[in-house]
Amino acid sequence: MSRRSQHIDLYVAVQRDADLLSGSKLKMIQVLFEDLCASLSAAQGHGIHQATERKNQSLTRAQRTLKGLQMTLGQSAQPTLGSKLSELYHYMGARLWQAHVHGDHQAIAEVLVLTRILADAWMKLSPTRQMPLTAWQAKSFAKVH
């Protein structure tokens, strides 16, 4: 691994840890989904290149991340949504088990599609952050209005 890619990996890890330490449950769930997508994509890539050991490591990481997502459900203000998500996570876990034990590449692809859909939905829950106006932008805005 090159020095540059090591630095990039370190930066990504620090960013992820900072996001987790921010204390926001929503941000924690978003980070878990990002990690799940990355693990599943890596597993797919390793499967294509016949790197069985690395594929299994990526699948194991994905299964652990999915368990983390299951643990975030807990007591919810919307128990129906929580139970539906629990069922979906259980299904995704079963498909990952099939991928791990039987080498089912379709199972990885299916779980990745579901993960991306869910990750997108969780990202849409983030409040939009507006950057403060610079002095020049504020002056231009005042002239127009």
N, C-alpha and C positions, 0 to 999 in steps of 0.2 A: 504494500500500500504506500502510495507516495506521501510525502510530507504534507502536500496541499490537501489531499483527501483526508488525512488524519486531522488536520486543523478544521476542515469543514465538518467532519463527524463530531469533533469536540464542540464546535460552536452549536451544532444542532442539539447535542445532548444538554448543553448548558441552557439553551433556550427552552427546551422541553422541561427541564427541571425547574427553571424559573417560572414557567407557566403553571406547573403543578403546585409550586409553593405560593402562588398568588392567592390561594385559598378559595377560588371560585369552583364550585362543583361543576358548573357548566364547562368551564375551561378544562377541568380535569377529564371530563367525558370526551371533549373534543380531542384532547391530546391522546387519550386511549384509542379513539377511532383512527387518528393519524397513524399511531403505532401499529394498529391492526392492519390497516391498508398497506403500510410499508412491509410488514412481515409476510402478508399474503402475496404481495407482488414479488418479494424476494423468493418465496417458496416456488412461485410459478417460474421465475427465471432459472432457479437452480434445477427445477424439474426438466426444463427444456434442455439444459446443458448436462443432464445426467449426473449432477452433483448431489447424490442421494443424501449424504450426511448433512450437507448444508441445507438441503430442502427440509429434512426432518428437524433440524435446529430451528429453522424459520417457522415451521408448523407448530413446534412446541411453544415458541414465543407467542405465536398467534393465539394458541389455546390459553396460555396464561393471561394474555391481554383480554380475551373474551371473558375469562373468569373475573377479571377486574371490573369489566363492564357489568357483569351480573351482580357483583357486590355493590355497585352504585345504586341499584334499584331500591333496596330497603323498603321502608315505609313511605309510601307516596300519597300525595293529596289526591291523586287519581289512580286508585287501585286497579281499575280496568286496564289502563294504559300500561301500568307496571307489570301486570300479569301477562299481557300480550307481548311486551318486550321480553319478558322472562322466557316465554314459549319460543319466541324467535331466536333468542340467544342459545337456548337449549338445542334447537334445530341446527343452528350454525355450528355449535360444538359437536354435534353428532356427525355432521358432514365433514368437519375437520378431522374427526377421528377416522372416518372412512378414508379420507385423503392420506392420512398418516399411515394407517395399517395396510390399506389395499392399494396405495399409490393411485388413487382416483383423482386425476387432474381436473376432471369436470367439477368435482366437489370444491376444489380450490377456487376455480373460476366463479362458481355459483356464490360462494361465501364472499368473494371479493366484490361481486356486483351488489349483493345485499349490504355489505359494509359501506360501499361508496354511497349508496342511496341514503343509508342512515346517517353517515358522516355529513353529507350535504344538508340533511334536515337539521342536525344539531348545529351546524355552522350558521344556518339561517336564524337561529335563536339568539345569536350574539347581538347585543346592541351595537348599532353602528357608531363608530368613533369619529367625531369630527375634529379635524385639526384646527387649532386656534388660528384666526386670521392674522396675517402679517400686517404691519402698519400700512404698507402699500395697498394690500387687498382691502383693508377697512376703508381707506381713503377713497379708493375706486368705487367701492360699494356705496359709500355715502354720496358720491357725485351722481350715481345713477338713480338713487332713491331720494 
